[in-house]
Amino acid sequence: ELLTSISNLHNIKELDLNGCLQLKILPDTIKNLTCLQVLDLRKCKLLERLQL
């Protein structure tokens, strides 16, 4: 699971999680990344849900 503290990265524009093989859940706080333009989830094969 990705830490909910990721929401503190307010100005991040690109988040590359490509190949995070153990990633299962993205926290709902990811919606607080209002400047985010690119979210790369390729090869995150265990990702079960994306809470937006």
Beta strands, then each sheet from edge to edge (+ up, - down):
strand 1: 14-16
strand 2: 25-26
strand 3: 38-40
strand 4: 49-50
sheet 1: 1+ 3+
sheet 2: 2+ 4+
end
